Amino acid sequence: MRTTAWQGMVMMVLVMALGPCWQHWDSSPAYSQTEPSAGAEARKQLYAYLLGECRKYFEARRQEVEKLETPEQIRQRQERLRAEFLAALGGFPEKTPLRPQTVGHLQGEGFRVEKVIFESRPNHHVTALLYLPPGSGPFPGVLVPCGHSANGKAAEAYQRACISLARHGFVVLCYDPIGQGERYQVLDAQGRPRIRSSTAEHTLVGVAALLVGSNTATFRIWDGIRALDYLASRPEVDARRLGCTGNSGGGTLTAYLMALDDRIQVAAPSCYLTSLERLFETIGPQDAEQNITGQVVFGLEHADYVTLRAPKPTLILTATRDFFDIRGSWETFREAKRLYCILGYGERVELAEFPTPHGFHRGQREAMLRWMRRWLQQRDEPVTEPEGAVFTEAQVQCTRTGQVLEDFKGLSVFDILEAETQRLRALREKSGRRPQENLAQVKKLVAWREPQPAKTVSVRTGTLRRWLETEPGIVVPVQIVQREPGKEITLCVVEHLTQLEAVQRELAQHGLQLDGTLLVMTPRGLGEKPVEKPTGMGLIGPDWKEAFLALHLNRPLLGQRAFDVVSVLGAIRRDYGDQPVHLVGVARCGPVVLHAAAFDNKVDKITIFNSLASWEMISRERISIGQLANVVPGALAIYDLPELAASLAPRRLAIVAPVHADGSLCDAQLAERVYRGVAETYRQAQAASRFQLVTPSKK
């Protein structure tokens, strides 16, 4: 909107009235004509910064790999990376009885199918199809993890791959992943999936899993390992001859499984392997299972999924027009080929490229089949996929209702995560540690670095808005809203600057005023208006790709944003003097402000408004909105948000209108239960009057 002459005069008067502090900020040199807080520009700035940080690790890894010249050096690196990979996944549980059931049969032309249900964890069920060739075997076995098809194992491409393998003498097991087919993890009252997007459900699982030090990939990989257990247990299968192939998300799982499970002798991942570097430079990170915490830092690239299993036979299946970058695929192949050659088995790794878009197309399936026959049957000859119909979804359904949770009333992944969340809370309570005693560990988890006061680098002409650089490459907007010398300074941290007016109005309804000198800011990557009706990956938050890049770097976005807040506080103190500071965190910025206040003990007063009450709610309530950016991996082993709030005692703290994981308001009874420990900590500090819990029914 164009500034009128009258508005310009008003602004000049305000600038003069603000005194020497504001004039000092206004005299800073211009940085650029762009506004990194406007719209998607803030996210672009953050993405560029994080990508630049990733590139430092990519280059260091490249130099490390280029120095590998002997089989012993390769083996040592394999051992280190595999250990790091498993640690990042949070480890796996003990194996428990599979308790398999065969619940139906189908007859095809030249093969037959058994419908199978087994338990990958106690009372956690997996639906699968076992394809069997004629005869008693023993035959080689092939595991087929599905890609992100809504109908899972019923998808035509996976059926055709399995049928073709079975007709050529393989026993094949294809199973539904969580969030697909008959294994949706969040059902409504009628037993139907509440979230239709598999990638969204996988990532919602990831938000809860990360908090307990796990990952969606941990559950997905464990399902695959147990599926391989079942396949190997069948009397028709020669357990010494096992293969694995899958496309897209199934290619991801094939890559993980072939790197971690030594039983897989032959592998053919399709339409997944590129390189993290090219992925981040093109379409960016994908859903939760494809992002391993700290992966970039400890150096696990796509090529390592291949070379961790070297020298076992591996075929990289690709598509020229895939959204997984083909250039990255060839770079991965070149690296793998070089290391296989050092080991003396260069012929055991190949790449097959087809002029197709993303998908498990016929060319990829036929190349996979020939590769499996070459190494598991010792037959190397061209093969043609047989024609014929596939089964309908109804025919391959293993359950009565179409959803295994509805039929068996078993445990969902969220149930398992909720139980782990409760276990960790019990351990925290048993430790008897006071909240303040955890701050050193909290800082370590969020990768805290002490910031310097931010520098003003740009001022918008005719306004009271400026941009401050908190570290090289990161510029955040700060605007002064009102100036009342001699009173406290309030810094309100919001998701977008236009949010402040509504916040002031709603706080006033609760009897709270933002007095004194009032400034408002947004930390890095924010500035976009909230998604009104988030669906699919929108449930995760508009900054989900940036959040995943931050996790790859072992630098949670929450910690980076708290860094921005403390850096801006430093600039305010430098330019305004050590006046009392009131720090306000709104909505998704609430946890950011809690951490900033915990790390900056000069903050006198803290208000958290309309923000998530407790991380425990994420697993318990299943559906969360916009929470990924505030996840701290492994946090619940050390602290939850209310415990961090308790560490602020005896400073003044107001928790106003706390919300559930989906953003809906908590009722008074729940809020009082969640913050009971905070109130008790303040009472013990003889500062009970300094803690205030304000809920809609307690105005």
TAQUIKA-V473852 format. One record per backbone hydrogen bond with DSSP energy under -0.5 kcal/mol. NH is the residue of the N-H (numbers start at 1). CO is the residue of the C=O. If there is no record, write none. Layout:
# TAQUIKA-V473852
nh=[NH:NH]
co=[CO:CO]
This chain:
# TAQUIKA-V473852
nh=[8:9:10:11:12:13:14:15:16:17:18:19:23:24:25:26:27:28:36:38:39:41:42:44:45:46:47:48:49:50:51:52:53:54:55:56:57:57:58:59:60:61:62:63:64:65:66:67:67:68:74:75:76:77:78:79:80:81:82:83:84:85:86:87:88:89:90:90:91:101:103:103:104:106:108:108:110:111:112:113:114:115:116:116:117:118:119:120:120:121:124:125:126:128:129:130:131:131:132:139:140:141:142:143:144:145:146:149:152:154:155:159:160:161:162:163:164:165:166:167:168:168:169:170:171:172:172:173:174:174:175:176:179:180:181:183:188:191:194:195:196:198:201:202:203:204:205:206:207:208:209:210:211:212:212:213:214:218:219:220:221:222:223:224:225:226:227:228:229:230:231:232:233:234:234:237:238:239:241:242:243:244:245:246:248:250:252:253:254:255:256:257:258:259:260:261:262:264:265:265:266:267:268:270:271:279:280:281:282:282:284:290:291:294:295:296:297:298:299:300:301:304:305:305:306:306:307:308:309:310:312:314:315:316:316:317:317:318:320:321:322:325:329:330:331:332:333:334:335:336:337:338:339:340:341:342:343:344:344:345:348:349:350:352:354:356:358:361:365:366:367:368:369:370:371:372:373:374:375:376:377:379:381:396:397:397:404:407:408:409:411:416:417:418:419:420:421:422:423:424:425:426:427:428:429:430:431:432:432:433:437:438:439:442:443:444:445:446:447:448:454:455:457:458:460:461:463:466:467:468:469:470:470:471:474:475:476:478:479:480:481:482:487:489:490:490:491:491:492:492:493:493:494:494:499:500:503:504:505:506:507:508:509:510:510:511:512:515:517:518:519:519:520:521:522:526:527:534:538:539:540:541:541:544:547:548:549:550:551:552:553:554:555:558:559:560:561:562:563:564:565:566:567:568:569:570:571:572:573:574:575:576:577:579:582:583:583:584:584:585:586:587:589:590:593:594:595:596:597:598:599:600:601:603:604:605:606:607:608:609:609:610:613:617:618:619:620:621:622:623:624:625:626:628:630:631:633:634:635:636:637:638:639:643:644:645:646:647:648:649:651:652:653:654:655:656:656:657:659:660:663:666:671:672:673:674:675:676:679:680:681:682:683:684:685:686:687:690:691:692:694:694:695:698]
co=[4:5:6:7:8:9:10:11:12:13:14:16:19:20:21:22:23:25:34:35:527:38:39:40:41:42:43:44:45:46:47:48:49:50:51:52:53:54:54:55:56:57:58:59:60:61:62:63:64:65:70:71:72:73:74:75:76:77:78:79:80:81:82:83:84:85:86:87:86:117:101:115:115:113:106:111:108:108:132:106:130:104:114:128:101:126:98:118:124:124:121:123:118:116:174:114:129:172:112:236:169:241:171:243:173:143:175:147:149:151:152:155:156:157:158:159:160:161:162:163:164:165:166:165:140:131:170:142:129:172:144:127:183:177:150:180:192:188:186:186:194:196:197:198:199:200:201:202:203:204:205:206:207:208:209:210:209:215:215:216:217:218:219:220:221:222:223:224:225:226:227:228:229:230:231:234:139:237:238:263:141:266:143:268:270:247:248:249:250:251:252:253:254:255:256:257:260:261:242:263:242:313:244:246:317:275:276:277:278:279:279:287:288:551:292:552:552:294:295:295:299:301:301:302:302:303:303:304:306:307:309:348:267:314:350:269:315:352:354:356:319:323:325:326:327:328:329:330:331:332:333:334:335:336:337:338:339:340:341:340:345:346:314:316:318:354:321:359:361:362:363:364:365:366:367:368:369:370:371:372:373:373:379:392:393:394:182:403:404:405:123:412:413:414:415:416:417:418:419:420:421:422:423:424:425:426:427:428:429:428:434:435:436:438:439:440:441:442:444:443:567:469:467:467:465:459:460:478:458:476:455:468:474:474:471:473:468:466:520:464:518:518:484:580:488:517:489:582:490:519:491:584:492:521:496:497:499:500:501:502:503:504:505:506:507:508:507:513:488:482:490:517:479:492:477:523:495:531:535:536:537:537:538:541:543:544:545:546:547:548:549:551:550:629:556:556:557:558:559:560:561:562:563:564:565:566:567:568:569:570:571:572:573:577:489:581:605:491:582:607:493:609:586:587:589:590:591:592:593:594:595:596:599:600:581:581:652:583:654:585:607:656:659:614:615:615:616:617:618:621:622:661:539:540:627:628:631:210:632:211:634:635:635:640:640:641:642:643:645:646:648:604:690:606:692:608:654:694:611:664:660:658:667:668:669:670:671:673:675:676:677:678:679:680:681:683:682:687:688:653:655:692:693:695]
